[in-house]
Amino acid sequence: MLRVLADGEDRHRIEDATGREVGWIRGRIIGLCGFADERHAIAATAPAWRALDAVLRRTFAGWPRYAPAFDALRVIHDGIDEWLSDGHTRLALVLRAPHDTHVDAPHAYGLTLAFALPSYAHEGLAVAAAQLMGEAVHALASEAAPRVTSDAA
C-alpha cells in the first residue's frame, strides 16, 4: 500500500508501507524514484504509463489514445535532458541523482522517472494518478525490479 502525503503547496511525496519515499508530485509532474539502473527504469515505464493513461482516459473523454511500443523503449538524449522514448513519443523524463545529492532528496538514489500531466489536470487527478502509477510500479518491483535504497547506496 502506498500513501500520497502533502509536502507543501502543490507538492506531495509518495511513500511505501515502510515510510520510504518512492515518488513525488511537483505540480503536474509525477516522479517515481529509486530505480537501480536504466533496465529497471525501462521495465517500470510500461505499468506506470498504462496506469497514467487509464486515469486520463477516465477523466478526460477526449484524451488521445496512444499505444507506446514498450518493447522499443530506450533512453534518448535531446542535448539537455534524458528521456525514455519508444522512438515516436517521449514517455518519461529520466533524472539521475547527482553524486552530491543530499540523501533526503526525493531522487537521491538511482534513477527517477518523471511523467508530465496535461496543463488542465488538477491536483486531485495528480494524486490519484500517482497512487495508481506507484502501485503498478511497486507490484512490478516486488516481483523482479529491485529498487535502490539508502541501505544499498
C-alpha positions in Angstrom: 0.0 0.0 0.0 1.3 3.4 -1.0 0.5 6.7 0.6 0.4 10.1 -1.0 1.1 12.8 1.6 1.0 16.6 1.2 4.5 18.0 1.4 3.9 21.7 0.9 2.0 23.8 -1.6 1.5 21.8 -4.8 3.9 19.2 -3.5 3.3 15.6 -2.3 5.5 12.7 -1.5 4.7 9.0 -2.2 5.7 6.5 0.5 5.6 2.8 0.7 4.3 0.9 3.7 7.6 1.2 5.5 7.6 5.0 5.1 10.3 5.0 2.4 9.9 7.7 -0.3 9.3 6.0 -3.7 8.0 9.0 -5.6 6.7 12.6 -5.5 4.4 15.1 -7.1 5.5 18.6 -8.0 2.6 20.5 -9.6 1.7 18.4 -12.7 4.8 16.3 -12.7 4.8 12.8 -11.1 8.1 11.3 -10.2 8.7 7.6 -9.4 12.2 7.1 -7.9 14.7 4.6 -6.8 15.3 2.5 -9.9 18.6 0.7 -9.8 19.5 1.2 -13.5 18.2 2.0 -16.9 16.9 -1.6 -17.4 14.7 -1.4 -14.3 13.5 2.1 -15.2 12.5 0.9 -18.6 10.7 -2.1 -17.2 8.7 0.2 -14.8 7.7 2.6 -17.6 5.0 0.3 -19.1 3.0 -0.2 -15.9 3.3 3.4 -14.9 2.3 4.7 -18.4 -0.7 2.3 -18.5 -1.9 3.5 -15.1 -1.5 7.2 -16.0 -3.2 6.7 -19.4 -6.1 4.9 -17.8 -6.7 7.7 -15.3 -6.5 10.3 -18.1 -8.9 8.4 -20.3 -11.4 8.0 -17.5 -11.2 11.7 -16.6 -11.0 13.3 -20.0 -13.2 11.8 -22.6 -11.2 13.3 -25.4 -7.8 12.1 -24.2 -6.0 10.9 -27.3 -5.2 7.2 -27.5 -1.6 6.3 -27.9 -0.2 2.8 -27.6 3.5 3.1 -27.0 5.8 0.4 -28.4 7.1 -0.7 -25.0 9.4 -3.2 -26.5 11.2 -0.4 -28.3 11.8 1.8 -25.2 15.2 3.3 -24.9 16.9 6.3 -23.2 17.4 9.2 -25.7 19.3 12.4 -25.2 18.0 15.7 -26.6 21.1 17.7 -25.8 19.8 18.8 -22.4 17.7 16.0 -20.9 17.4 12.2 -21.0 14.0 10.7 -21.9 12.5 7.3 -22.2 11.1 7.1 -25.7 9.6 4.4 -27.9 11.0 6.2 -31.0 7.9 8.3 -31.6 6.9 9.8 -28.2 8.8 10.8 -25.1 7.1 8.9 -22.3 9.1 10.0 -19.2 12.0 12.2 -18.3 14.9 10.3 -16.7 16.5 12.0 -13.7 19.8 10.8 -12.4 20.9 11.5 -8.8 23.9 13.8 -8.8 26.8 12.5 -6.7 26.4 15.4 -4.2 22.6 14.9 -3.7 21.5 15.1 -0.1 20.2 11.7 1.0 16.8 13.1 1.9 16.1 14.4 -1.6 13.3 12.6 -3.5 15.6 11.2 -6.1 18.7 10.7 -4.0 19.2 7.1 -5.1 19.2 5.6 -8.5 17.1 6.8 -11.4 13.8 8.7 -11.2 11.1 8.7 -13.9 9.1 11.9 -14.2 5.8 11.9 -16.1 4.1 15.1 -17.1 0.3 15.6 -16.8 -1.6 17.8 -19.2 -1.9 21.5 -18.3 -5.6 21.1 -17.5 -5.0 18.3 -14.9 -5.9 19.3 -11.3 -4.2 18.3 -8.1 -6.7 15.6 -7.3 -6.0 13.9 -10.6 -2.3 14.1 -10.0 -2.7 12.4 -6.6 -5.0 9.7 -8.0 -2.7 9.0 -10.9 0.4 9.0 -8.8 -1.1 6.5 -6.4 -2.1 4.1 -9.2 1.2 4.5 -11.0 3.1 3.9 -7.8 1.1 0.8 -7.0 1.6 -0.6 -10.5 5.4 0.0 -10.3 5.6 -1.2 -6.8 3.9 -4.5 -7.8 6.5 -4.9 -10.6 9.4 -4.0 -8.3 8.3 -6.6 -5.7 8.4 -9.2 -8.4 11.5 -8.5 -10.4 12.9 -5.0 -10.5 14.9 -4.1 -7.4 14.9 -0.5 -6.2 17.9 1.3 -4.8 17.5 2.3 -1.2 19.7 4.2 1.2 21.0 0.9 2.6 22.2 -0.2 -0.8 23.7 3.1 -1.9 
